[in-house]
Amino acid sequence: MKQSSTRATVIVTPRERFGMAKASLESLYEATDTPFDLVYVDAGTPRSLRAWLQEQAEEKGFHLAHSPTVLPPNAARNLGFEAAKTDYIVFVDNDVIFEKGWLGALVDCADETGADVVAPLTCEGPAIHEVVHQAGGDYAVDRTTFWRAPRGERAIADIMHHHKARRSDLPPLERKETGVCEFHCVLVRRSIFDTIGPLDEEMCATKEHMDLCMSVHQAGGTVWFEPKSVVTYLFPTRQHAMEIGDFPFFLVRWSPEWQRRSLEHFRDKWGLKNDEYFAGRFSKLGWRRREGVSKTLLKKVPGLGTNRNFVNLGAKFVDPVAALTASTLVWAQDQQNRQRKRMS
């Protein structure tokens, strides 16, 4: 949608699957009354969905940024950014449902506070806009102490305000400055990229949201939380289940190889303490694969898939195969990504 009053470009990128993409795009148009440009990143999209997206792009007039293969999240966001021209960039994942007025509230917050980054109230499914995922957060218990600490001694945290709380149980939330937000949905002032550069593509699987906010703070910018903007992201559940066609992307996206690479780069880039935070994450690198692929596949077995014992026992045999498949897919994807960078 192109209008002279457009202030923001929404860039939609794949998060971990494609099965919610249609519902998310339909929600985006139904809930957004603020003028916007749309860049939709078509990266490794299944053929049937790609055909639908091409039809929607022609009908609604948005831009499809194409990649023949799946991309790490920040690489996909940077690809979308290349086609954006507006003052504000709004990164959203392709599994997000929007509450009416979400975009206008983000733009108003940025205009009124001068914020470089604005985060909405992000909820998590399966219920829509009911359970809080994050209402702002932080990457350190005390940011001043964090930045004063020498390299190698900075202790990272992962604080998510009101995580898992029901909105109906909370007092009215207020706009405020915050430390960190996530990439489910986030507005970024375009000009901050002139200072911090493009999103770091070495952050290929996890903690890239912290990396952005830390880069903004290091550059003297600010991050704000705006509760008048509300979105919900739909992680895989029985109500919004993974589809078998999503498995290859999911296996690469959450592969232990990509996660480990991201965490090590994140730690070394910012001089973070190699403490229990990282030990805990390194010890759980395969849990998304087990829950999202191995167990999901077993739950689809007729007659037995509803039996928890069958699923848990079967996962012990299925998951090693899934792990080997993931490693093979990652190797092939890394080869393609290296070729893409050489040609760019």
TORKOL-4160 file (C-alpha; in steps of 0.2 Angstrom, whole numbers, padded with zeros to 4 digits, m for minus):
344
<pt num="1" X="0000" Y="0000" Z="0000"/>
<pt num="2" X="0009" Y="0016" Z="m0006"/>
<pt num="3" X="0003" Y="0033" Z="0000"/>
<pt num="4" X="0012" Y="0050" Z="0001"/>
<pt num="5" X="0008" Y="0050" Z="0020"/>
<pt num="6" X="0016" Y="0034" Z="0023"/>
<pt num="7" X="0029" Y="0034" Z="0038"/>
<pt num="8" X="0032" Y="0016" Z="0040"/>
<pt num="9" X="0037" Y="0001" Z="0030"/>
<pt num="10" X="0032" Y="m0016" Z="0038"/>
<pt num="11" X="0044" Y="m0030" Z="0033"/>
<pt num="12" X="0037" Y="m0047" Z="0036"/>
<pt num="13" X="0050" Y="m0061" Z="0037"/>
<pt num="14" X="0048" Y="m0080" Z="0041"/>
<pt num="15" X="0051" Y="m0084" Z="0059"/>
<pt num="16" X="0051" Y="m0103" Z="0060"/>
<pt num="17" X="0038" Y="m0110" Z="0049"/>
<pt num="18" X="0025" Y="m0105" Z="0035"/>
<pt num="19" X="0009" Y="m0112" Z="0041"/>
<pt num="20" X="0002" Y="m0096" Z="0049"/>
<pt num="21" X="0008" Y="m0085" Z="0035"/>
<pt num="22" X="m0009" Y="m0083" Z="0027"/>
<pt num="23" X="m0018" Y="m0079" Z="0043"/>
<pt num="24" X="m0005" Y="m0067" Z="0048"/>
<pt num="25" X="m0005" Y="m0057" Z="0032"/>
<pt num="26" X="m0024" Y="m0056" Z="0032"/>
<pt num="27" X="m0024" Y="m0050" Z="0050"/>
<pt num="28" X="m0011" Y="m0037" Z="0046"/>
<pt num="29" X="m0022" Y="m0029" Z="0033"/>
<pt num="30" X="m0038" Y="m0031" Z="0043"/>
<pt num="31" X="m0030" Y="m0023" Z="0059"/>
<pt num="32" X="m0020" Y="m0009" Z="0051"/>
<pt num="33" X="m0028" Y="0008" Z="0048"/>
<pt num="34" X="m0012" Y="0018" Z="0047"/>
<pt num="35" X="m0004" Y="0020" Z="0030"/>
<pt num="36" X="0010" Y="0008" Z="0027"/>
<pt num="37" X="0022" Y="0001" Z="0014"/>
<pt num="38" X="0024" Y="m0018" Z="0015"/>
<pt num="39" X="0039" Y="m0028" Z="0010"/>
<pt num="40" X="0036" Y="m0047" Z="0011"/>
<pt num="41" X="0052" Y="m0057" Z="0012"/>
<pt num="42" X="0049" Y="m0073" Z="0001"/>
<pt num="43" X="0064" Y="m0084" Z="0007"/>
<pt num="44" X="0062" Y="m0103" Z="0004"/>
<pt num="45" X="0043" Y="m0101" Z="0004"/>
<pt num="46" X="0034" Y="m0117" Z="m0001"/>
<pt num="47" X="0028" Y="m0117" Z="m0019"/>
<pt num="48" X="0009" Y="m0116" Z="m0015"/>
<pt num="49" X="0011" Y="m0101" Z="m0002"/>
<pt num="50" X="0023" Y="m0092" Z="m0014"/>
<pt num="51" X="0009" Y="m0093" Z="m0028"/>
<pt num="52" X="m0003" Y="m0085" Z="m0015"/>
<pt num="53" X="0009" Y="m0072" Z="m0010"/>
<pt num="54" X="0012" Y="m0067" Z="m0028"/>
<pt num="55" X="m0007" Y="m0065" Z="m0030"/>
<pt num="56" X="m0008" Y="m0055" Z="m0014"/>
<pt num="57" X="0006" Y="m0044" Z="m0020"/>
<pt num="58" X="m0002" Y="m0040" Z="m0036"/>
<pt num="59" X="m0019" Y="m0037" Z="m0028"/>
<pt num="60" X="m0013" Y="m0026" Z="m0014"/>
<pt num="61" X="0002" Y="m0018" Z="m0022"/>
<pt num="62" X="0016" Y="m0024" Z="m0010"/>
<pt num="63" X="0034" Y="m0029" Z="m0014"/>
<pt num="64" X="0040" Y="m0047" Z="m0013"/>
<pt num="65" X="0059" Y="m0048" Z="m0009"/>
<pt num="66" X="0064" Y="m0065" Z="m0015"/>
<pt num="67" X="0077" Y="m0077" Z="m0010"/>
<pt num="68" X="0078" Y="m0095" Z="m0018"/>
<pt num="69" X="0083" Y="m0102" Z="m0001"/>
<pt num="70" X="0078" Y="m0100" Z="0017"/>
<pt num="71" X="0088" Y="m0086" Z="0026"/>
<pt num="72" X="0094" Y="m0083" Z="0044"/>
<pt num="73" X="0082" Y="m0071" Z="0052"/>
<pt num="74" X="0093" Y="m0055" Z="0051"/>
<pt num="75" X="0098" Y="m0059" Z="0033"/>
<pt num="76" X="0080" Y="m0060" Z="0029"/>
<pt num="77" X="0077" Y="m0043" Z="0038"/>
<pt num="78" X="0092" Y="m0035" Z="0029"/>
<pt num="79" X="0085" Y="m0041" Z="0013"/>
<pt num="80" X="0068" Y="m0033" Z="0016"/>
<pt num="81" X="0076" Y="m0017" Z="0023"/>
<pt num="82" X="0085" Y="m0014" Z="0006"/>
<pt num="83" X="0068" Y="m0011" Z="m0002"/>
<pt num="84" X="0061" Y="0001" Z="0012"/>
<pt num="85" X="0061" Y="0020" Z="0010"/>
<pt num="86" X="0052" Y="0026" Z="0025"/>
<pt num="87" X="0057" Y="0035" Z="0041"/>
<pt num="88" X="0052" Y="0020" Z="0052"/>
<pt num="89" X="0055" Y="0001" Z="0049"/>
<pt num="90" X="0043" Y="m0011" Z="0057"/>
<pt num="91" X="0050" Y="m0029" Z="0057"/>
<pt num="92" X="0036" Y="m0042" Z="0060"/>
<pt num="93" X="0037" Y="m0061" Z="0060"/>
<pt num="94" X="0025" Y="m0071" Z="0048"/>
<pt num="95" X="0016" Y="m0079" Z="0063"/>
<pt num="96" X="0009" Y="m0063" Z="0071"/>
<pt num="97" X="m0009" Y="m0058" Z="0073"/>
<pt num="98" X="m0012" Y="m0039" Z="0076"/>
<pt num="99" X="m0024" Y="m0029" Z="0086"/>
<pt num="100" X="m0032" Y="m0014" Z="0078"/>
<pt num="101" X="m0022" Y="0002" Z="0080"/>
<pt num="102" X="m0006" Y="m0007" Z="0083"/>
<pt num="103" X="0005" Y="0002" Z="0070"/>
<pt num="104" X="m0002" Y="0019" Z="0074"/>
<pt num="105" X="0002" Y="0017" Z="0092"/>
<pt num="106" X="0020" Y="0012" Z="0088"/>
<pt num="107" X="0023" Y="0027" Z="0076"/>
<pt num="108" X="0015" Y="0039" Z="0089"/>
<pt num="109" X="0027" Y="0033" Z="0103"/>
<pt num="110" X="0042" Y="0035" Z="0091"/>
<pt num="111" X="0036" Y="0053" Z="0086"/>
<pt num="112" X="0032" Y="0058" Z="0104"/>
<pt num="113" X="0047" Y="0051" Z="0113"/>
<pt num="114" X="0061" Y="0051" Z="0100"/>
<pt num="115" X="0063" Y="0033" Z="0102"/>
<pt num="116" X="0075" Y="0023" Z="0091"/>
<pt num="117" X="0066" Y="0007" Z="0094"/>
<pt num="118" X="0048" Y="0004" Z="0100"/>
<pt num="119" X="0041" Y="m0013" Z="0106"/>
<pt num="120" X="0022" Y="m0017" Z="0107"/>
<pt num="121" X="0014" Y="m0027" Z="0120"/>
<pt num="122" X="0018" Y="m0044" Z="0113"/>
<pt num="123" X="0006" Y="m0058" Z="0118"/>
<pt num="124" X="0008" Y="m0077" Z="0115"/>
<pt num="125" X="m0005" Y="m0090" Z="0108"/>
<pt num="126" X="m0015" Y="m0100" Z="0107"/>
<pt num="127" X="m0027" Y="m0087" Z="0114"/>
<pt num="128" X="m0027" Y="m0070" Z="0104"/>
<pt num="129" X="m0021" Y="m0055" Z="0114"/>
<pt num="130" X="m0024" Y="m0063" Z="0131"/>
<pt num="131" X="m0008" Y="m0070" Z="0138"/>
<pt num="132" X="0008" Y="m0058" Z="0139"/>
<pt num="133" X="0024" Y="m0064" Z="0131"/>
<pt num="134" X="0034" Y="m0049" Z="0134"/>
<pt num="135" X="0029" Y="m0031" Z="0140"/>
<pt num="136" X="0047" Y="m0024" Z="0138"/>
<pt num="137" X="0062" Y="m0032" Z="0146"/>
<pt num="138" X="0080" Y="m0031" Z="0149"/>
<pt num="139" X="0097" Y="m0039" Z="0145"/>
<pt num="140" X="0105" Y="m0034" Z="0161"/>
<pt num="141" X="0099" Y="m0033" Z="0179"/>
<pt num="142" X="0107" Y="m0016" Z="0180"/>
<pt num="143" X="0112" Y="m0008" Z="0163"/>
<pt num="144" X="0124" Y="0005" Z="0170"/>
<pt num="145" X="0134" Y="m0009" Z="0180"/>
<pt num="146" X="0133" Y="m0020" Z="0164"/>
<pt num="147" X="0142" Y="m0007" Z="0153"/>
<pt num="148" X="0155" Y="m0002" Z="0166"/>
<pt num="149" X="0160" Y="m0020" Z="0168"/>
<pt num="150" X="0176" Y="m0025" Z="0159"/>
<pt num="151" X="0175" Y="m0036" Z="0143"/>
<pt num="152" X="0173" Y="m0054" Z="0149"/>
<pt num="153" X="0164" Y="m0049" Z="0165"/>
<pt num="154" X="0148" Y="m0042" Z="0158"/>
<pt num="155" X="0133" Y="m0053" Z="0165"/>
<pt num="156" X="0119" Y="m0055" Z="0153"/>
<pt num="157" X="0101" Y="m0058" Z="0158"/>
<pt num="158" X="0085" Y="m0062" Z="0149"/>
<pt num="159" X="0072" Y="m0052" Z="0158"/>
<pt num="160" X="0054" Y="m0052" Z="0151"/>
<pt num="161" X="0042" Y="m0041" Z="0160"/>
<pt num="162" X="0025" Y="m0049" Z="0164"/>
<pt num="163" X="0029" Y="m0065" Z="0155"/>
<pt num="164" X="0015" Y="m0077" Z="0155"/>
<pt num="165" X="0003" Y="m0065" Z="0165"/>
<pt num="166" X="m0015" Y="m0063" Z="0159"/>
<pt num="167" X="m0018" Y="m0046" Z="0153"/>
<pt num="168" X="m0035" Y="m0046" Z="0163"/>
<pt num="169" X="m0025" Y="m0048" Z="0179"/>
<pt num="170" X="m0013" Y="m0034" Z="0176"/>
<pt num="171" X="m0015" Y="m0016" Z="0181"/>
<pt num="172" X="m0015" Y="m0003" Z="0166"/>
<pt num="173" X="0002" Y="m0004" Z="0158"/>
<pt num="174" X="0011" Y="0013" Z="0154"/>
<pt num="175" X="0022" Y="0018" Z="0140"/>
<pt num="176" X="0040" Y="0018" Z="0147"/>
<pt num="177" X="0058" Y="0016" Z="0142"/>
<pt num="178" X="0064" Y="m0002" Z="0142"/>
<pt num="179" X="0080" Y="m0012" Z="0139"/>
<pt num="180" X="0075" Y="m0025" Z="0126"/>
<pt num="181" X="0062" Y="m0031" Z="0115"/>
<pt num="182" X="0059" Y="m0045" Z="0103"/>
<pt num="183" X="0058" Y="m0047" Z="0084"/>
<pt num="184" X="0040" Y="m0054" Z="0084"/>
<pt num="185" X="0036" Y="m0036" Z="0081"/>
<pt num="186" X="0047" Y="m0020" Z="0083"/>
<pt num="187" X="0048" Y="m0003" Z="0076"/>
<pt num="188" X="0065" Y="0004" Z="0072"/>
<pt num="189" X="0069" Y="0022" Z="0067"/>
<pt num="190" X="0078" Y="0021" Z="0050"/>
<pt num="191" X="0091" Y="0033" Z="0054"/>
<pt num="192" X="0099" Y="0023" Z="0068"/>
<pt num="193" X="0105" Y="0011" Z="0055"/>
<pt num="194" X="0116" Y="0025" Z="0049"/>
<pt num="195" X="0125" Y="0023" Z="0066"/>
<pt num="196" X="0125" Y="0005" Z="0070"/>
<pt num="197" X="0125" Y="m0003" Z="0053"/>
<pt num="198" X="0114" Y="m0017" Z="0046"/>
<pt num="199" X="0108" Y="m0031" Z="0057"/>
<pt num="200" X="0122" Y="m0043" Z="0062"/>
<pt num="201" X="0120" Y="m0058" Z="0051"/>
<pt num="202" X="0132" Y="m0068" Z="0062"/>
<pt num="203" X="0117" Y="m0068" Z="0074"/>
<pt num="204" X="0109" Y="m0082" Z="0064"/>
<pt num="205" X="0097" Y="m0090" Z="0075"/>
<pt num="206" X="0095" Y="m0082" Z="0093"/>
<pt num="207" X="0097" Y="m0067" Z="0104"/>
<pt num="208" X="0098" Y="m0055" Z="0089"/>
<pt num="209" X="0085" Y="m0045" Z="0097"/>
<pt num="210" X="0096" Y="m0042" Z="0112"/>
<pt num="211" X="0110" Y="m0038" Z="0100"/>
<pt num="212" X="0100" Y="m0024" Z="0091"/>
<pt num="213" X="0095" Y="m0016" Z="0108"/>
<pt num="214" X="0112" Y="m0016" Z="0115"/>
<pt num="215" X="0119" Y="m0009" Z="0099"/>
<pt num="216" X="0106" Y="0005" Z="0100"/>
<pt num="217" X="0110" Y="0009" Z="0118"/>
<pt num="218" X="0129" Y="0009" Z="0114"/>
<pt num="219" X="0125" Y="0022" Z="0101"/>
<pt num="220" X="0116" Y="0033" Z="0114"/>
<pt num="221" X="0099" Y="0028" Z="0107"/>
<pt num="222" X="0083" Y="0023" Z="0117"/>
<pt num="223" X="0071" Y="0008" Z="0117"/>
<pt num="224" X="0053" Y="0011" Z="0122"/>
<pt num="225" X="0038" Y="0000" Z="0127"/>
<pt num="226" X="0021" Y="0005" Z="0120"/>
<pt num="227" X="0006" Y="m0005" Z="0128"/>
<pt num="228" X="m0007" Y="0003" Z="0116"/>
<pt num="229" X="0001" Y="m0008" Z="0102"/>
<pt num="230" X="m0004" Y="m0026" Z="0104"/>
<pt num="231" X="0001" Y="m0041" Z="0094"/>
<pt num="232" X="0001" Y="m0060" Z="0097"/>
<pt num="233" X="0013" Y="m0072" Z="0090"/>
<pt num="234" X="0007" Y="m0090" Z="0087"/>
<pt num="235" X="0020" Y="m0103" Z="0092"/>
<pt num="236" X="0016" Y="m0121" Z="0087"/>
<pt num="237" X="0003" Y="m0129" Z="0098"/>
<pt num="238" X="m0011" Y="m0141" Z="0095"/>
<pt num="239" X="m0022" Y="m0127" Z="0089"/>
<pt num="240" X="m0009" Y="m0120" Z="0078"/>
<pt num="241" X="0001" Y="m0135" Z="0074"/>
<pt num="242" X="0017" Y="m0137" Z="0064"/>
<pt num="243" X="0014" Y="m0144" Z="0046"/>
<pt num="244" X="0026" Y="m0157" Z="0039"/>
<pt num="245" X="0031" Y="m0145" Z="0025"/>
<pt num="246" X="0037" Y="m0133" Z="0039"/>
<pt num="247" X="0050" Y="m0146" Z="0046"/>
<pt num="248" X="0065" Y="m0142" Z="0034"/>
<pt num="249" X="0065" Y="m0124" Z="0038"/>
<pt num="250" X="0061" Y="m0126" Z="0057"/>
<pt num="251" X="0076" Y="m0139" Z="0058"/>
<pt num="252" X="0088" Y="m0127" Z="0050"/>
<pt num="253" X="0081" Y="m0111" Z="0059"/>
<pt num="254" X="0083" Y="m0119" Z="0077"/>
<pt num="255" X="0098" Y="m0131" Z="0073"/>
<pt num="256" X="0110" Y="m0133" Z="0087"/>
<pt num="257" X="0124" Y="m0127" Z="0075"/>
<pt num="258" X="0115" Y="m0111" Z="0071"/>
<pt num="259" X="0111" Y="m0108" Z="0089"/>
<pt num="260" X="0128" Y="m0112" Z="0096"/>
<pt num="261" X="0136" Y="m0101" Z="0082"/>
<pt num="262" X="0124" Y="m0086" Z="0087"/>
<pt num="263" X="0127" Y="m0088" Z="0106"/>
<pt num="264" X="0146" Y="m0089" Z="0104"/>
<pt num="265" X="0146" Y="m0074" Z="0092"/>
<pt num="266" X="0135" Y="m0064" Z="0104"/>
<pt num="267" X="0146" Y="m0068" Z="0119"/>
<pt num="268" X="0162" Y="m0064" Z="0111"/>
<pt num="269" X="0156" Y="m0048" Z="0102"/>
<pt num="270" X="0149" Y="m0040" Z="0118"/>
<pt num="271" X="0163" Y="m0047" Z="0130"/>
<pt num="272" X="0150" Y="m0057" Z="0140"/>
<pt num="273" X="0154" Y="m0068" Z="0155"/>
<pt num="274" X="0154" Y="m0086" Z="0150"/>
<pt num="275" X="0143" Y="m0090" Z="0165"/>
<pt num="276" X="0128" Y="m0101" Z="0169"/>
<pt num="277" X="0117" Y="m0091" Z="0157"/>
<pt num="278" X="0127" Y="m0098" Z="0142"/>
<pt num="279" X="0129" Y="m0115" Z="0150"/>
<pt num="280" X="0110" Y="m0117" Z="0152"/>
<pt num="281" X="0107" Y="m0112" Z="0134"/>
<pt num="282" X="0121" Y="m0123" Z="0127"/>
<pt num="283" X="0114" Y="m0138" Z="0137"/>
<pt num="284" X="0096" Y="m0136" Z="0129"/>
<pt num="285" X="0101" Y="m0133" Z="0110"/>
<pt num="286" X="0090" Y="m0148" Z="0104"/>
<pt num="287" X="0074" Y="m0145" Z="0113"/>
<pt num="288" X="0065" Y="m0135" Z="0100"/>
<pt num="289" X="0069" Y="m0149" Z="0087"/>
<pt num="290" X="0062" Y="m0162" Z="0099"/>
<pt num="291" X="0046" Y="m0153" Z="0103"/>
<pt num="292" X="0043" Y="m0145" Z="0086"/>
<pt num="293" X="0048" Y="m0159" Z="0075"/>
<pt num="294" X="0051" Y="m0176" Z="0083"/>
<pt num="295" X="0036" Y="m0175" Z="0095"/>
<pt num="296" X="0025" Y="m0166" Z="0082"/>
<pt num="297" X="0028" Y="m0180" Z="0070"/>
<pt num="298" X="0023" Y="m0194" Z="0082"/>
<pt num="299" X="0008" Y="m0184" Z="0088"/>
<pt num="300" X="0001" Y="m0186" Z="0070"/>
<pt num="301" X="0002" Y="m0205" Z="0071"/>
<pt num="302" X="m0016" Y="m0211" Z="0070"/>
<pt num="303" X="m0023" Y="m0219" Z="0086"/>
<pt num="304" X="m0007" Y="m0217" Z="0096"/>
<pt num="305" X="m0002" Y="m0199" Z="0094"/>
<pt num="306" X="m0013" Y="m0194" Z="0108"/>
<pt num="307" X="m0004" Y="m0206" Z="0120"/>
<pt num="308" X="0010" Y="m0196" Z="0129"/>
<pt num="309" X="0020" Y="m0211" Z="0134"/>
<pt num="310" X="0021" Y="m0216" Z="0115"/>
<pt num="311" X="0026" Y="m0199" Z="0110"/>
<pt num="312" X="0040" Y="m0197" Z="0124"/>
<pt num="313" X="0046" Y="m0215" Z="0121"/>
<pt num="314" X="0046" Y="m0213" Z="0102"/>
<pt num="315" X="0055" Y="m0197" Z="0102"/>
<pt num="316" X="0070" Y="m0206" Z="0109"/>
<pt num="317" X="0071" Y="m0215" Z="0092"/>
<pt num="318" X="0065" Y="m0202" Z="0081"/>
<pt num="319" X="0075" Y="m0187" Z="0087"/>
<pt num="320" X="0092" Y="m0194" Z="0082"/>
<pt num="321" X="0086" Y="m0195" Z="0064"/>
<pt num="322" X="0079" Y="m0178" Z="0065"/>
<pt num="323" X="0096" Y="m0172" Z="0072"/>
<pt num="324" X="0105" Y="m0180" Z="0058"/>
<pt num="325" X="0093" Y="m0173" Z="0045"/>
<pt num="326" X="0095" Y="m0155" Z="0053"/>
<pt num="327" X="0114" Y="m0156" Z="0052"/>
<pt num="328" X="0113" Y="m0161" Z="0034"/>
<pt num="329" X="0101" Y="m0147" Z="0030"/>
<pt num="330" X="0112" Y="m0134" Z="0039"/>
<pt num="331" X="0127" Y="m0140" Z="0029"/>
<pt num="332" X="0118" Y="m0137" Z="0013"/>
<pt num="333" X="0111" Y="m0120" Z="0019"/>
<pt num="334" X="0128" Y="m0114" Z="0024"/>
<pt num="335" X="0135" Y="m0118" Z="0007"/>
<pt num="336" X="0121" Y="m0108" Z="m0001"/>
<pt num="337" X="0122" Y="m0093" Z="0011"/>
<pt num="338" X="0141" Y="m0092" Z="0008"/>
<pt num="339" X="0138" Y="m0092" Z="m0011"/>
<pt num="340" X="0124" Y="m0079" Z="m0009"/>
<pt num="341" X="0137" Y="m0067" Z="0001"/>
<pt num="342" X="0150" Y="m0070" Z="m0012"/>
<pt num="343" X="0138" Y="m0064" Z="m0026"/>
<pt num="344" X="0131" Y="m0049" Z="m0016"/>
